[in-house]
Amino acid sequence: MTERKDATRATKDANDRLIEELPFEDRRDFEDAGRGFVAPLPDGGVIRGEDGSEVWNTQRFLFIEEDSPAPNTVNPSLWRQSHLVLPSASAGGQGGSLSERDLEAVAGAGAIPAETYDSLTCSGSLC
């Protein structure tokens, strides 16, 4: 495994400027993301395709802890975005969650069977 390096001075300075310039105290995006919540992901946050292959695994993102500051090697805006799209992964490691938009994107790409989509959204006859 390659040893991780600390951020360069230029990266640290650029990230510090972003923290000062962007409105990180504005939490409306988090409120909006919470309103779009549909359900926790089944199977511990692992979604598999029809062939059984792993399509998405929120367990790989458990290092993103709720309200944790961005490491100095990561753009703070991207770190914040990670908190928005992985709410359950960052809130106690419960395996991830889906919004209706997430489900539509994954199902539209053919990554999950229609029956799975229907059961998660209650849009099919299974509900």
N, CA, C and O atoms as a GROMACS GRO file, in nm:
protein
  508
    1MET      N    1   0.084  -0.118   0.000
    1MET     CA    2   0.000   0.000   0.000
    1MET      C    3   0.089   0.125   0.000
    1MET      O    4   0.190   0.130   0.070
    2THR      N    5   0.050   0.222  -0.078
    2THR     CA    6   0.125   0.346  -0.088
    2THR      C    7   0.097   0.431   0.035
    2THR      O    8  -0.017   0.446   0.078
    3GLU      N    9   0.203   0.487   0.090
    3GLU     CA   10   0.188   0.574   0.206
    3GLU      C   11   0.123   0.705   0.164
    3GLU      O   12   0.161   0.764   0.063
    4ARG      N   13   0.025   0.748   0.241
    4ARG     CA   14  -0.043   0.874   0.209
    4ARG      C   15   0.047   0.992   0.243
    4ARG      O   16   0.122   0.991   0.340
    5LYS      N   17   0.036   1.093   0.160
    5LYS     CA   18   0.115   1.214   0.180
    5LYS      C   19   0.025   1.326   0.230
    5LYS      O   20  -0.096   1.326   0.204
    6ASP      N   21   0.082   1.418   0.301
    6ASP     CA   22   0.009   1.536   0.346
    6ASP      C   23  -0.008   1.630   0.227
    6ASP      O   24   0.064   1.621   0.128
    7ALA      N   25  -0.104   1.719   0.238
    7ALA     CA   26  -0.129   1.816   0.131
    7ALA      C   27  -0.010   1.911   0.118
    7ALA      O   28   0.059   1.941   0.215
    8THR      N   29   0.012   1.957  -0.002
    8THR     CA   30   0.115   2.057  -0.023
    8THR      C   31   0.067   2.190   0.036
    8THR      O   32  -0.051   2.206   0.065
    9ARG      N   33   0.158   2.282   0.055
    9ARG     CA   34   0.122   2.414   0.107
    9ARG      C   35   0.020   2.480   0.015
    9ARG      O   36  -0.075   2.542   0.063
   10ALA      N   37   0.038   2.468  -0.116
   10ALA     CA   38  -0.055   2.530  -0.212
   10ALA      C   39  -0.196   2.472  -0.197
   10ALA      O   40  -0.294   2.546  -0.202
   11THR      N   41  -0.206   2.341  -0.179
   11THR     CA   42  -0.338   2.278  -0.162
   11THR      C   43  -0.401   2.323  -0.031
   11THR      O   44  -0.520   2.355  -0.027
   12LYS      N   45  -0.323   2.325   0.076
   12LYS     CA   46  -0.375   2.371   0.205
   12LYS      C   47  -0.425   2.515   0.195
   12LYS      O   48  -0.533   2.547   0.245
   13ASP      N   49  -0.348   2.600   0.132
   13ASP     CA   50  -0.388   2.741   0.117
   13ASP      C   51  -0.515   2.754   0.034
   13ASP      O   52  -0.605   2.830   0.070
   14ALA      N   53  -0.523   2.679  -0.076
   14ALA     CA   54  -0.643   2.685  -0.160
   14ALA      C   55  -0.766   2.636  -0.084
   14ALA      O   56  -0.872   2.696  -0.094
   15ASN      N   57  -0.751   2.528  -0.010
   15ASN     CA   58  -0.864   2.475   0.068
   15ASN      C   59  -0.904   2.571   0.180
   15ASN      O   60  -1.022   2.587   0.208
   16ASP      N   61  -0.807   2.634   0.243
   16ASP     CA   62  -0.836   2.733   0.348
   16ASP      C   63  -0.914   2.851   0.290
   16ASP      O   64  -1.006   2.902   0.353
   17ARG      N   65  -0.875   2.895   0.169
   17ARG     CA   66  -0.948   3.004   0.104
   17ARG      C   67  -1.093   2.966   0.077
   17ARG      O   68  -1.184   3.046   0.097
   18LEU      N   69  -1.114   2.843   0.031
   18LEU     CA   70  -1.251   2.796   0.006
   18LEU      C   71  -1.335   2.797   0.133
   18LEU      O   72  -1.452   2.836   0.130
   19ILE      N   73  -1.276   2.756   0.242
   19ILE     CA   74  -1.349   2.754   0.370
   19ILE      C   75  -1.393   2.896   0.407
   19ILE      O   76  -1.501   2.915   0.463
   20GLU      N   77  -1.309   2.993   0.377
   20GLU     CA   78  -1.342   3.132   0.407
   20GLU      C   79  -1.443   3.191   0.308
   20GLU      O   80  -1.526   3.274   0.346
   21GLU      N   81  -1.436   3.148   0.182
   21GLU     CA   82  -1.518   3.208   0.076
   21GLU      C   83  -1.658   3.149   0.064
   21GLU      O   84  -1.753   3.222   0.034
   22LEU      N   85  -1.672   3.019   0.086
   22LEU     CA   86  -1.801   2.953   0.063
   22LEU      C   87  -1.886   2.950   0.191
   22LEU      O   88  -1.830   2.945   0.301
   23PRO      N   89  -2.018   2.951   0.178
   23PRO     CA   90  -2.107   2.958   0.294
   23PRO      C   91  -2.132   2.819   0.358
   23PRO      O   92  -2.243   2.767   0.352
   24PHE      N   93  -2.029   2.762   0.417
   24PHE     CA   94  -2.043   2.629   0.476
   24PHE      C   95  -2.139   2.626   0.594
   24PHE      O   96  -2.188   2.520   0.631
   25GLU      N   97  -2.167   2.741   0.652
   25GLU     CA   98  -2.261   2.744   0.764
   25GLU      C   99  -2.406   2.732   0.717
   25GLU      O  100  -2.495   2.706   0.799
   26ASP      N  101  -2.432   2.749   0.590
   26ASP     CA  102  -2.567   2.737   0.533
   26ASP      C  103  -2.602   2.588   0.522
   26ASP      O  104  -2.541   2.516   0.443
   27ARG      N  105  -2.699   2.543   0.600
   27ARG     CA  106  -2.734   2.401   0.607
   27ARG      C  107  -2.861   2.366   0.528
   27ARG      O  108  -2.913   2.255   0.541
   28ARG      N  109  -2.910   2.458   0.446
   28ARG     CA  110  -3.034   2.431   0.371
   28ARG      C  111  -3.021   2.310   0.279
   28ARG      O  112  -3.118   2.236   0.262
   29ASP      N  113  -2.905   2.289   0.221
   29ASP     CA  114  -2.887   2.173   0.134
   29ASP      C  115  -2.908   2.042   0.210
   29ASP      O  116  -2.962   1.946   0.155
   30PHE      N  117  -2.867   2.039   0.336
   30PHE     CA  118  -2.885   1.919   0.417
   30PHE      C  119  -3.032   1.897   0.449
   30PHE      O  120  -3.080   1.784   0.452
   31GLU      N  121  -3.104   2.006   0.474
   31GLU     CA  122  -3.248   1.995   0.497
   31GLU      C  123  -3.318   1.944   0.372
   31GLU      O  124  -3.406   1.858   0.380
   32ASP      N  125  -3.280   1.997   0.255
   32ASP     CA  126  -3.338   1.952   0.129
   32ASP      C  127  -3.309   1.804   0.105
   32ASP      O  128  -3.397   1.729   0.062
   33ALA      N  129  -3.187   1.763   0.131
   33ALA     CA  130  -3.149   1.622   0.110
   33ALA      C  131  -3.230   1.531   0.202
   33ALA      O  132  -3.268   1.421   0.162
   34GLY      N  133  -3.255   1.576   0.324
   34GLY     CA  134  -3.334   1.497   0.418
   34GLY      C  135  -3.478   1.480   0.373
   34GLY      O  136  -3.540   1.377   0.397
   35ARG      N  137  -3.532   1.582   0.308
   35ARG     CA  138  -3.670   1.572   0.258
   35ARG      C  139  -3.683   1.473   0.145
   35ARG      O  140  -3.792   1.420   0.123
   36GLY      N  141  -3.575   1.445   0.073
   36GLY     CA  142  -3.580   1.352  -0.038
   36GLY      C  143  -3.554   1.207   0.002
   36GLY      O  144  -3.551   1.118  -0.083
   37PHE      N  145  -3.536   1.183   0.131
   37PHE     CA  146  -3.505   1.048   0.179
   37PHE      C  147  -3.620   0.952   0.151
   37PHE      O  148  -3.736   0.984   0.178
   38VAL      N  149  -3.587   0.835   0.097
   38VAL     CA  150  -3.688   0.733   0.071
   38VAL      C  151  -3.676   0.621   0.173
   38VAL      O  152  -3.773   0.591   0.244
   39ALA      N  153  -3.559   0.559   0.182
   39ALA     CA  154  -3.543   0.443   0.271
   39ALA      C  155  -3.395   0.411   0.285
   39ALA      O  156  -3.314   0.447   0.200
   40PRO      N  157  -3.361   0.342   0.394
   40PRO     CA  158  -3.223   0.294   0.402
   40PRO      C  159  -3.200   0.189   0.295
   40PRO      O  160  -3.291   0.116   0.256
   41LEU      N  161  -3.078   0.181   0.248
   41LEU     CA  162  -3.045   0.079   0.150
   41LEU      C  163  -3.054  -0.059   0.214
   41LEU      O  164  -3.015  -0.076   0.330
   42PRO      N  165  -3.104  -0.156   0.142
   42PRO     CA  166  -3.106  -0.293   0.195
   42PRO      C  167  -2.966  -0.353   0.191
   42PRO      O  168  -2.874  -0.297   0.132
   43ASP      N  169  -2.952  -0.467   0.253
   43ASP     CA  170  -2.828  -0.546   0.247
   43ASP      C  171  -2.705  -0.468   0.290
   43ASP      O  172  -2.598  -0.481   0.229
   44GLY      N  173  -2.719  -0.388   0.395
   44GLY     CA  174  -2.604  -0.316   0.449
   44GLY      C  175  -2.546  -0.211   0.356
   44GLY      O  176  -2.430  -0.173   0.371
   45GLY      N  177  -2.627  -0.163   0.261
   45GLY     CA  178  -2.580  -0.059   0.172
   45GLY      C  179  -2.508  -0.108   0.048
   45GLY      O  180  -2.440  -0.031  -0.019
   46VAL      N  181  -2.522  -0.237   0.017
   46VAL     CA  182  -2.462  -0.293  -0.102
   46VAL      C  183  -2.571  -0.318  -0.205
   46VAL      O  184  -2.668  -0.389  -0.177
   47ILE      N  185  -2.556  -0.261  -0.322
   47ILE     CA  186  -2.650  -0.283  -0.432
   47ILE      C  187  -2.579  -0.371  -0.534
   47ILE      O  188  -2.464  -0.345  -0.572
   48ARG      N  189  -2.649  -0.474  -0.578
   48ARG     CA  190  -2.593  -0.566  -0.676
   48ARG      C  191  -2.674  -0.562  -0.805
   48ARG      O  192  -2.795  -0.542  -0.803
   49GLY      N  193  -2.606  -0.580  -0.915
   49GLY     CA  194  -2.672  -0.586  -1.044
   49GLY      C  195  -2.739  -0.721  -1.064
   49GLY      O  196  -2.728  -0.810  -0.979
   50GLU      N  197  -2.808  -0.735  -1.174
   50GLU     CA  198  -2.879  -0.860  -1.203
   50GLU      C  199  -2.784  -0.980  -1.207
   50GLU      O  200  -2.825  -1.092  -1.176
   51ASP      N  201  -2.659  -0.957  -1.244
   51ASP     CA  202  -2.563  -1.067  -1.249
   51ASP      C  203  -2.496  -1.094  -1.114
   51ASP      O  204  -2.409  -1.181  -1.104
   52GLY      N  205  -2.538  -1.019  -1.009
   52GLY     CA  206  -2.483  -1.039  -0.875
   52GLY      C  207  -2.360  -0.957  -0.846
   52GLY      O  208  -2.311  -0.957  -0.733
   53SER      N  209  -2.309  -0.886  -0.944
   53SER     CA  210  -2.189  -0.806  -0.921
   53SER      C  211  -2.223  -0.681  -0.840
   53SER      O  212  -2.334  -0.628  -0.848
   54GLU      N  213  -2.128  -0.637  -0.762
   54GLU     CA  214  -2.147  -0.518  -0.679
   54GLU      C  215  -2.149  -0.394  -0.766
   54GLU      O  216  -2.057  -0.369  -0.844
   55VAL      N  217  -2.257  -0.316  -0.751
   55VAL     CA  218  -2.272  -0.193  -0.828
   55VAL      C  219  -2.239  -0.073  -0.740
   55VAL      O  220  -2.176   0.022  -0.786
   56TRP      N  221  -2.281  -0.077  -0.614
   56TRP     CA  222  -2.259   0.035  -0.522
   56TRP      C  223  -2.245  -0.021  -0.382
   56TRP      O  224  -2.321  -0.110  -0.344
   57ASN      N  225  -2.150   0.029  -0.305
   57ASN     CA  226  -2.128  -0.018  -0.169
   57ASN      C  227  -2.096   0.100  -0.080
   57ASN      O  228  -1.985   0.154  -0.085
   58THR      N  229  -2.193   0.140   0.000
   58THR     CA  230  -2.172   0.256   0.087
   58THR      C  231  -2.072   0.227   0.199
   58THR      O  232  -2.020   0.320   0.260
   59GLN      N  233  -2.045   0.101   0.226
   59GLN     CA  234  -1.949   0.068   0.331
   59GLN      C  235  -1.810   0.123   0.299
   59GLN      O  236  -1.729   0.146   0.389
   60ARG      N  237  -1.784   0.144   0.172
   60ARG     CA  238  -1.653   0.198   0.131
   60ARG      C  239  -1.637   0.345   0.169
   60ARG      O  240  -1.527   0.400   0.160
   61PHE      N  241  -1.746   0.408   0.211
   61PHE     CA  242  -1.743   0.550   0.242
   61PHE      C  243  -1.763   0.579   0.390
   61PHE      O  244  -1.790   0.693   0.428
   62LEU      N  245  -1.751   0.478   0.475
   62LEU     CA  246  -1.775   0.498   0.618
   62LEU      C  247  -1.670   0.588   0.684
   62LEU      O  248  -1.688   0.630   0.798
   63PHE      N  249  -1.562   0.615   0.614
   63PHE     CA  250  -1.461   0.707   0.668
   63PHE      C  251  -1.511   0.851   0.668
   63PHE      O  252  -1.452   0.938   0.733
   64ILE      N  253  -1.620   0.877   0.596
   64ILE     CA  254  -1.680   1.012   0.593
   64ILE      C  255  -1.777   1.021   0.710
   64ILE      O  256  -1.892   0.978   0.699
   65GLU      N  257  -1.732   1.076   0.819
   65GLU     CA  258  -1.813   1.083   0.940
   65GLU      C  259  -1.894   1.212   0.941
   65GLU      O  260  -1.849   1.316   0.894
   66GLU      N  261  -2.015   1.202   0.997
   66GLU     CA  262  -2.107   1.316   1.001
   66GLU      C  263  -2.039   1.439   1.060
   66GLU      O  264  -1.978   1.434   1.167
   67ASP      N  265  -2.053   1.550   0.988
   67ASP     CA  266  -1.999   1.680   1.030
   67ASP      C  267  -1.848   1.682   1.051
   67ASP      O  268  -1.796   1.774   1.115
   68SER      N  269  -1.777   1.583   0.998
   68SER     CA  270  -1.632   1.583   1.012
   68SER      C  271  -1.572   1.686   0.917
   68SER      O  272  -1.620   1.702   0.804
   69PRO      N  273  -1.469   1.755   0.961
   69PRO     CA  274  -1.403   1.852   0.872
   69PRO      C  275  -1.327   1.780   0.762
   69PRO      O  276  -1.282   1.666   0.780
   70ALA      N  277  -1.313   1.846   0.651
   70ALA     CA  278  -1.240   1.788   0.538
   70ALA      C  279  -1.093   1.772   0.575
   70ALA      O  280  -1.034   1.863   0.634
   71PRO      N  281  -1.033   1.659   0.540
   71PRO     CA  282  -0.888   1.647   0.556
   71PRO      C  283  -0.820   1.754   0.470
   71PRO      O  284  -0.879   1.800   0.372
   72ASN      N  285  -0.701   1.794   0.504
   72ASN     CA  286  -0.637   1.904   0.431
   72ASN      C  287  -0.600   1.865   0.288
   72ASN      O  288  -0.558   1.951   0.210
   73THR      N  289  -0.614   1.739   0.253
   73THR     CA  290  -0.586   1.693   0.117
   73THR      C  291  -0.710   1.693   0.028
   73THR      O  292  -0.701   1.666  -0.091
   74VAL      N  293  -0.828   1.725   0.087
   74VAL     CA  294  -0.954   1.717   0.014
   74VAL      C  295  -1.019   1.854   0.003
   74VAL      O  296  -1.024   1.930   0.100
   75ASN      N  297  -1.067   1.886  -0.115
   75ASN     CA  298  -1.140   2.010  -0.136
   75ASN      C  299  -1.260   2.011  -0.040
   75ASN      O  300  -1.341   1.919  -0.043
   76PRO      N  301  -1.274   2.114   0.045
   76PRO     CA  302  -1.381   2.114   0.144
   76PRO      C  303  -1.521   2.113   0.082
   76PRO      O  304  -1.614   2.063   0.144
   77SER      N  305  -1.537   2.167  -0.037
   77SER     CA  306  -1.667   2.165  -0.102
   77SER      C  307  -1.703   2.023  -0.146
   77SER      O  308  -1.818   1.983  -0.135
   78LEU      N  309  -1.606   1.947  -0.194
   78LEU     CA  310  -1.630   1.808  -0.232
   78LEU      C  311  -1.660   1.722  -0.109
   78LEU      O  312  -1.742   1.631  -0.115
   79TRP      N  313  -1.592   1.751   0.000
   79TRP     CA  314  -1.616   1.677   0.126
   79TRP      C  315  -1.759   1.702   0.174
   79TRP      O  316  -1.828   1.610   0.219
   80ARG      N  317  -1.803   1.827   0.165
   80ARG     CA  318  -1.940   1.861   0.203
   80ARG      C  319  -2.039   1.789   0.113
   80ARG      O  320  -2.140   1.737   0.161
   81GLN      N  321  -2.012   1.785  -0.016
   81GLN     CA  322  -2.098   1.715  -0.110
   81GLN      C  323  -2.110   1.568  -0.073
   81GLN      O  324  -2.218   1.509  -0.085
   82SER      N  325  -2.002   1.508  -0.028
   82SER     CA  326  -2.005   1.368   0.015
   82SER      C  327  -2.101   1.349   0.130
   82SER      O  328  -2.172   1.248   0.136
   83HIS      N  329  -2.106   1.444   0.222
   83HIS     CA  330  -2.200   1.435   0.333
   83HIS      C  331  -2.344   1.445   0.285
   83HIS      O  332  -2.435   1.385   0.344
   84LEU      N  333  -2.366   1.519   0.177
   84LEU     CA  334  -2.502   1.534   0.124
   84LEU      C  335  -2.550   1.407   0.053
   84LEU      O  336  -2.667   1.371   0.066
   85VAL      N  337  -2.464   1.341  -0.020
   85VAL     CA  338  -2.508   1.226  -0.098
   85VAL      C  339  -2.496   1.094  -0.024
   85VAL      O  340  -2.549   0.992  -0.070
   86LEU      N  341  -2.430   1.092   0.089
   86LEU     CA  342  -2.417   0.970   0.169
   86LEU      C  343  -2.464   0.994   0.311
   86LEU      O  344  -2.387   0.970   0.405
   87PRO      N  345  -2.586   1.038   0.331
   87PRO     CA  346  -2.628   1.076   0.466
   87PRO      C  347  -2.618   0.965   0.568
   87PRO      O  348  -2.571   0.990   0.679
   88SER      N  349  -2.660   0.845   0.537
   88SER     CA  350  -2.652   0.739   0.638
   88SER      C  351  -2.513   0.684   0.654
   88SER      O  352  -2.474   0.643   0.763
   89ALA      N  353  -2.438   0.683   0.547
   89ALA     CA  354  -2.300   0.635   0.558
   89ALA      C  355  -2.222   0.726   0.652
   89ALA      O  356  -2.134   0.680   0.724
   90SER      N  357  -2.256   0.855   0.651
   90SER     CA  358  -2.184   0.947   0.738
   90SER      C  359  -2.251   0.964   0.872
   90SER      O  360  -2.196   1.031   0.960
   91ALA      N  361  -2.369   0.907   0.890
   91ALA     CA  362  -2.441   0.921   1.017
   91ALA      C  363  -2.451   0.787   1.087
   91ALA      O  364  -2.558   0.726   1.093
   92GLY      N  365  -2.341   0.743   1.138
   92GLY     CA  366  -2.342   0.623   1.218
   92GLY      C  367  -2.313   0.494   1.143
   92GLY      O  368  -2.318   0.386   1.203
   93GLY      N  369  -2.284   0.503   1.015
   93GLY     CA  370  -2.245   0.384   0.942
   93GLY      C  371  -2.356   0.281   0.927
   93GLY      O  372  -2.328   0.161   0.933
   94GLN      N  373  -2.478   0.324   0.908
   94GLN     CA  374  -2.588   0.231   0.899
   94GLN      C  375  -2.607   0.174   0.760
   94GLN      O  376  -2.704   0.102   0.736
   95GLY      N  377  -2.519   0.202   0.668
   95GLY     CA  378  -2.526   0.135   0.540
   95GLY      C  379  -2.582   0.216   0.426
   95GLY      O  380  -2.607   0.159   0.319
   96GLY      N  381  -2.602   0.343   0.441
   96GLY     CA  382  -2.643   0.425   0.329
   96GLY      C  383  -2.793   0.439   0.315
   96GLY      O  384  -2.870   0.365   0.377
   97SER      N  385  -2.833   0.533   0.235
   97SER     CA  386  -2.974   0.559   0.212
   97SER      C  387  -2.994   0.599   0.068
   97SER      O  388  -2.899   0.627  -0.005
   98LEU      N  389  -3.119   0.601   0.028
   98LEU     CA  390  -3.153   0.638  -0.107
   98LEU      C  391  -3.256   0.749  -0.107
   98LEU      O  392  -3.345   0.753  -0.022
   99SER      N  393  -3.242   0.837  -0.202
   99SER     CA  394  -3.349   0.932  -0.230
   99SER      C  395  -3.416   0.883  -0.358
   99SER      O  396  -3.361   0.798  -0.428
  100GLU      N  397  -3.531   0.935  -0.387
  100GLU     CA  398  -3.600   0.898  -0.511
  100GLU      C  399  -3.511   0.923  -0.632
  100GLU      O  400  -3.508   0.843  -0.725
  101ARG      N  401  -3.437   1.033  -0.630
  101ARG     CA  402  -3.347   1.067  -0.740
  101ARG      C  403  -3.237   0.962  -0.755
  101ARG      O  404  -3.203   0.923  -0.866
  102ASP      N  405  -3.180   0.915  -0.642
  102ASP     CA  406  -3.078   0.812  -0.646
  102ASP      C  407  -3.132   0.684  -0.709
  102ASP      O  408  -3.069   0.624  -0.795
  103LEU      N  409  -3.251   0.644  -0.665
  103LEU     CA  410  -3.312   0.522  -0.716
  103LEU      C  411  -3.336   0.531  -0.866
  103LEU      O  412  -3.309   0.436  -0.940
  104GLU      N  413  -3.386   0.645  -0.911
  104GLU     CA  414  -3.413   0.661  -1.053
  104GLU      C  415  -3.284   0.652  -1.134
  104GLU      O  416  -3.283   0.593  -1.242
  105ALA      N  417  -3.177   0.710  -1.084
  105ALA     CA  418  -3.050   0.707  -1.156
  105ALA      C  419  -2.995   0.565  -1.164
  105ALA      O  420  -2.950   0.522  -1.270
  106VAL      N  421  -2.998   0.492  -1.053
  106VAL     CA  422  -2.944   0.356  -1.052
  106VAL      C  423  -3.032   0.264  -1.137
  106VAL      O  424  -2.979   0.184  -1.214
  107ALA      N  425  -3.163   0.275  -1.123
  107ALA     CA  426  -3.254   0.190  -1.201
  107ALA      C  427  -3.246   0.226  -1.349
  107ALA      O  428  -3.250   0.137  -1.434
  108GLY      N  429  -3.236   0.354  -1.380
  108GLY     CA  430  -3.230   0.397  -1.519
  108GLY      C  431  -3.105   0.348  -1.590
  108GLY      O  432  -3.105   0.329  -1.711
  109ALA      N  433  -3.000   0.326  -1.515
  109ALA     CA  434  -2.875   0.275  -1.573
  109ALA      C  435  -2.879   0.124  -1.588
  109ALA      O  436  -2.784   0.063  -1.638
  110GLY      N  437  -2.990   0.063  -1.546
  110GLY     CA  438  -3.002  -0.082  -1.556
  110GLY      C  439  -2.923  -0.156  -1.451
  110GLY      O  440  -2.900  -0.276  -1.464
  111ALA      N  441  -2.882  -0.086  -1.346
  111ALA     CA  442  -2.797  -0.147  -1.245
  111ALA      C  443  -2.874  -0.233  -1.146
  111ALA      O  444  -2.817  -0.324  -1.086
  112ILE      N  445  -3.004  -0.207  -1.129
  112ILE     CA  446  -3.083  -0.289  -1.039
  112ILE      C  447  -3.209  -0.335  -1.114
  112ILE      O  448  -3.260  -0.263  -1.200
  113PRO      N  449  -3.257  -0.453  -1.081
  113PRO     CA  450  -3.378  -0.503  -1.147
  113PRO      C  451  -3.499  -0.415  -1.117
  113PRO      O  452  -3.506  -0.353  -1.011
  114ALA      N  453  -3.593  -0.410  -1.209
  114ALA     CA  454  -3.714  -0.330  -1.192
  114ALA      C  455  -3.788  -0.369  -1.065
  114ALA      O  456  -3.846  -0.283  -0.999
  115GLU      N  457  -3.790  -0.497  -1.031
  115GLU     CA  458  -3.861  -0.542  -0.910
  115GLU      C  459  -3.800  -0.480  -0.784
  115GLU      O  460  -3.871  -0.444  -0.691
  116THR      N  461  -3.669  -0.470  -0.783
  116THR     CA  462  -3.602  -0.409  -0.667
  116THR      C  463  -3.638  -0.262  -0.658
  116THR      O  464  -3.669  -0.212  -0.549
  117TYR      N  465  -3.635  -0.193  -0.770
  117TYR     CA  466  -3.673  -0.051  -0.772
  117TYR      C  467  -3.816  -0.036  -0.722
  117TYR      O  468  -3.843   0.049  -0.638
  118ASP      N  469  -3.907  -0.117  -0.775
  118ASP     CA  470  -4.046  -0.108  -0.734
  118ASP      C  471  -4.064  -0.132  -0.585
  118ASP      O  472  -4.143  -0.064  -0.520
  119SER      N  473  -3.993  -0.230  -0.530
  119SER     CA  474  -4.010  -0.261  -0.389
  119SER      C  475  -3.954  -0.151  -0.299
  119SER      O  476  -4.006  -0.127  -0.190
  120LEU      N  477  -3.849  -0.084  -0.345
  120LEU     CA  478  -3.790   0.023  -0.265
  120LEU      C  479  -3.873   0.151  -0.271
  120LEU      O  480  -3.876   0.227  -0.174
  121THR      N  481  -3.938   0.174  -0.383
  121THR     CA  482  -4.012   0.298  -0.398
  121THR      C  483  -4.162   0.281  -0.378
  121THR      O  484  -4.237   0.379  -0.374
  122CYS      N  485  -4.206   0.158  -0.366
  122CYS     CA  486  -4.349   0.126  -0.355
  122CYS      C  487  -4.427   0.176  -0.475
  122CYS      O  488  -4.545   0.210  -0.464
  123SER      N  489  -4.360   0.181  -0.591
  123SER     CA  490  -4.429   0.225  -0.711
  123SER      C  491  -4.486   0.108  -0.789
  123SER      O  492  -4.564   0.126  -0.883
  124GLY      N  493  -4.449  -0.012  -0.750
  124GLY     CA  494  -4.499  -0.130  -0.818
  124GLY      C  495  -4.613  -0.194  -0.742
  124GLY      O  496  -4.664  -0.136  -0.646
  125SER      N  497  -4.653  -0.312  -0.784
  125SER     CA  498  -4.765  -0.381  -0.722
  125SER      C  499  -4.725  -0.453  -0.594
  125SER      O  500  -4.810  -0.515  -0.530
  126LEU      N  501  -4.597  -0.447  -0.556
  126LEU     CA  502  -4.549  -0.517  -0.436
  126LEU      C  503  -4.583  -0.446  -0.306
  126LEU      O  504  -4.568  -0.505  -0.199
  127CYS      N  505  -4.628  -0.323  -0.313
  127CYS     CA  506  -4.652  -0.244  -0.191
  127CYS      C  507  -4.794  -0.256  -0.142
  127CYS      O  508  -4.830  -0.196  -0.041
   0.00000   0.00000   0.00000
